[in-house]
């Protein structure tokens, strides 16, 4: 009996210790949120959902090495196009179903890569299915990719599929990153320019008013021209908000090729030449021309060490 009592007392101590640790973890999570959420809290915005894993092309338990491999192949525009076709035919597809934009040899290589990773499965002779079903859109996987890009290429914490409360423009944001101690918001469009509506551009600007990011990027995953559709919609939205003087106050200017900017802070980006390269061009442009230049005061320069 005495031995049993000692065991009970020991268990009680362990439970009390675990309870204190859990409270400490909860307190730490409240007092020390992620760098992205910290910047949002400074703006009075709290995140209640982020990084949803149930809508991605790959399963939530995919290993870290396979995720890194998947990320690397996601850099290829042809691969992203093939994934779209896989989603359209997710219950059963063959190599010829995926050759709208690249050769059978390239598609076969992609299928073998995904099959080796366990992301797609064989459903019959020379036929495949997606491992995750149903898949409603390529959008969440593209958002994941952009968030991973900020982490892996720019050393910046990032979250995707972000839901917040009490914002006028709605509570869903595609990708938010803490880059160089600045808040960056990226709106991600997986459809071609003809599939983007004017209302989506209006919502994009409204979300900027809520988030107040240092840098905002509308990314359209296409190699088509931006000038023909998206730039025109941006100009129309600016005119609606700021009147005829908007062309002088906030001109939409070409940065390089099919990349455009407004005041070196808002950017329109496509996939031509590479997503990572294009985002890097925009971020460097912001640092060069959009960020305020802080110079030392004359008294500091003239002071003696």
SULJOLIN-V129021 format. One line per field, one symbol per residue. ss: DSSP state (H for helix, E for strand, C for the rest). psi: psi as a letter, one per 40 degrees, with the letter a starting at -180 (. if undefined). A space follows every 10 residues. Layout:
ss = ???
psi = ???
This chain:
ss = CHHHHHHHHH HHHHHHHHHH HHHHHHHHHH HCCCHHHHHH HHCCCCEEEC CCCCCCCCCC CCCHHHHHHH HHHHCCHHHH HHHHHHHHCC CCECHHHHCC CCCHHHHHHH HHHHHHHCCE EEEECCEEEE CCCCCCCCHH HHHHHHHHHH HHHHCCEEEE EEEECCCCCC CEEEEEEEEC CEEEEEEEEC CCHHHCCHHH HHHHHHHHHH HCCCEEEEEE CCCCCCCCCH HHHHHHHHHH HHCCCHHHHC CCEEEECCEE EECCCEEEEC CCCCHHHHHH HHHHHHHHHH CCCCCCCHHH HHCCC
psi = dddddddddd dddddddddd dddddddddd dgiidddddd ddefhhheii fheeeidiid ehiddddddd dddeehdddd ddddddddfd ehiiddeefd eiiddddddd ddddddeedi iheahfiiii dhiihdiedd dddddddddd dddefhiiii fhhiifidei ehhchhihhf fihhhhhhhe iideehiddd dddddddddd dfidhhhhhh gieiidddcd dddddddddd deadeddddg ihihdhbfhi ihffdhihha ehehdddddd dddddddddd ihhhiiiddd deii.
